[in-house]
Amino acid sequence: MNSIKAYKNELIVAVAFLLLLMAFFYKQGLVATQNVASSDASNSLNELKETIALKKVWANKQTTKKVDKLRSLVSPSSVKWKRTGKKLTASFSNLSPIELNRVVVKVMNLAVSIQKLDVIKSGTSYTMELKCKW
């Protein structure tokens, strides 16, 4: 019993140090959880902002006019065109490499969601199928 009384102060310091370590690790866990939650909230906010921006772009009346200009990039005989509402199905045939490049660049610069884009080479000409919506 005497030995415990002799080390009474050291035991109190050891228990206090143990409590200090437990509090430190508890705080670190809370901070890490808060950082993850903050990061998730930030990512969600960025996705929401991007969605709102895309809705504004897709609601633009000029997008339909720009999509319709794709028809005039190549000769009318090589285009099969079907547009219903805000969906387009187009087939371009007998395209030269320059015409193909022009059409693809124009499609990629439009604010549309491309569902299908197939390019098939047959000899020196190309055939392209396009399905998109906005």
C-alpha positions as CSV (number, residue, x, y, z in Angstrom):
1,M,0.0,0.0,0.0
2,N,2.9,2.3,0.7
3,S,4.2,1.9,-2.8
4,I,1.0,3.1,-4.3
5,K,1.1,6.2,-2.2
6,A,4.6,6.8,-3.2
7,Y,3.7,6.8,-6.9
8,K,0.3,8.5,-6.5
9,N,1.4,11.6,-8.4
10,E,2.9,9.6,-11.2
11,L,-0.3,7.6,-11.5
12,I,-2.4,10.7,-11.7
13,V,-0.1,12.1,-14.4
14,A,-0.2,8.8,-16.3
15,V,-4.1,8.8,-16.2
16,A,-4.2,12.4,-17.2
17,F,-1.8,11.7,-20.1
18,L,-4.0,8.8,-21.2
19,L,-7.1,11.0,-21.1
20,L,-5.2,13.6,-23.1
21,L,-4.3,11.1,-25.8
22,M,-7.9,9.8,-26.0
23,A,-9.2,13.3,-26.3
24,F,-6.6,14.1,-29.0
25,F,-7.5,11.1,-31.1
26,Y,-11.2,11.7,-30.6
27,K,-10.8,15.3,-31.9
28,Q,-8.7,14.1,-34.9
29,G,-11.5,11.7,-35.8
30,L,-14.1,14.5,-35.6
31,V,-11.9,16.8,-37.8
32,A,-11.4,14.1,-40.3
33,T,-15.1,13.3,-40.5
34,Q,-15.9,17.0,-40.8
35,N,-13.3,17.4,-43.7
36,V,-14.9,14.5,-45.5
37,A,-18.4,15.9,-45.1
38,S,-17.2,19.3,-46.2
39,S,-15.6,17.8,-49.3
40,D,-18.7,15.8,-50.2
41,A,-20.8,19.0,-49.8
42,S,-18.5,20.9,-52.0
43,N,-18.5,18.2,-54.7
44,S,-22.3,18.1,-54.6
45,L,-22.5,21.8,-54.9
46,N,-20.2,21.8,-57.9
47,E,-22.2,19.1,-59.6
48,L,-25.4,21.1,-59.0
49,K,-23.8,24.2,-60.4
50,E,-22.7,22.3,-63.5
51,T,-26.2,20.8,-63.9
52,I,-27.8,24.2,-63.7
53,A,-25.4,25.6,-66.2
54,L,-26.1,22.7,-68.6
55,K,-29.8,23.2,-68.3
56,K,-29.4,26.8,-69.2
57,V,-27.3,25.9,-72.2
58,W,-29.7,23.1,-73.3
59,A,-32.7,25.4,-72.9
60,N,-31.2,27.9,-75.3
61,K,-33.3,28.3,-78.4
62,Q,-30.1,28.8,-80.5
63,T,-29.0,25.3,-79.9
64,T,-31.7,23.9,-82.2
65,K,-30.7,26.3,-84.9
66,K,-27.1,25.4,-84.5
67,V,-27.9,21.7,-84.8
68,D,-30.0,22.4,-87.9
69,K,-26.9,24.0,-89.5
70,L,-25.2,20.6,-89.5
71,R,-27.5,19.7,-92.4
72,S,-26.0,22.4,-94.5
73,L,-22.3,21.4,-93.9
74,V,-22.4,18.7,-96.6
75,S,-24.4,18.2,-99.8
76,P,-28.1,17.4,-99.2
77,S,-27.9,14.2,-101.1
78,S,-25.6,12.6,-98.6
79,V,-27.6,13.5,-95.5
80,K,-30.5,11.5,-94.0
81,W,-32.0,13.8,-91.3
82,K,-34.7,13.1,-88.6
83,R,-35.2,15.6,-85.8
84,T,-38.1,15.2,-83.4
85,G,-38.3,17.8,-80.6
86,K,-34.9,17.9,-79.1
87,K,-33.6,14.6,-80.5
88,L,-31.6,14.2,-83.7
89,T,-30.9,11.1,-85.7
90,A,-28.7,11.9,-88.7
91,S,-26.8,9.7,-91.2
92,F,-24.1,11.2,-93.4
93,S,-22.8,9.1,-96.3
94,N,-20.0,9.5,-98.9
95,L,-18.1,12.1,-96.8
96,S,-14.6,13.1,-97.7
97,P,-12.1,13.4,-94.9
98,I,-12.4,17.2,-94.9
99,E,-16.2,17.1,-94.7
100,L,-16.1,14.4,-92.0
101,N,-13.7,16.5,-90.0
102,R,-15.9,19.6,-90.4
103,V,-19.0,17.8,-89.2
104,V,-17.3,16.1,-86.3
105,V,-15.7,19.3,-85.1
106,K,-19.1,21.1,-85.4
107,V,-20.9,18.3,-83.4
108,M,-18.2,18.4,-80.7
109,N,-18.6,22.1,-80.3
110,L,-22.3,21.9,-79.8
111,A,-24.0,21.8,-76.4
112,V,-25.6,18.4,-77.1
113,S,-25.5,15.0,-75.4
114,I,-24.1,12.5,-77.9
115,Q,-25.8,9.1,-77.6
116,K,-24.2,7.5,-80.7
117,L,-21.4,8.6,-83.0
118,D,-20.3,5.9,-85.5
119,V,-17.8,6.6,-88.2
120,I,-17.2,3.9,-90.8
121,K,-14.5,4.1,-93.5
122,S,-15.3,2.6,-96.8
123,G,-12.6,3.1,-99.4
124,T,-11.8,6.8,-99.6
125,S,-15.2,8.0,-98.2
126,Y,-16.7,7.9,-94.8
127,T,-20.2,7.2,-93.4
128,M,-21.2,8.7,-90.1
129,E,-24.2,8.0,-87.9
130,L,-25.2,10.5,-85.2
131,K,-27.8,10.4,-82.4
132,C,-27.9,13.2,-80.0
133,K,-30.3,15.2,-77.7
134,W,-30.3,18.5,-76.0
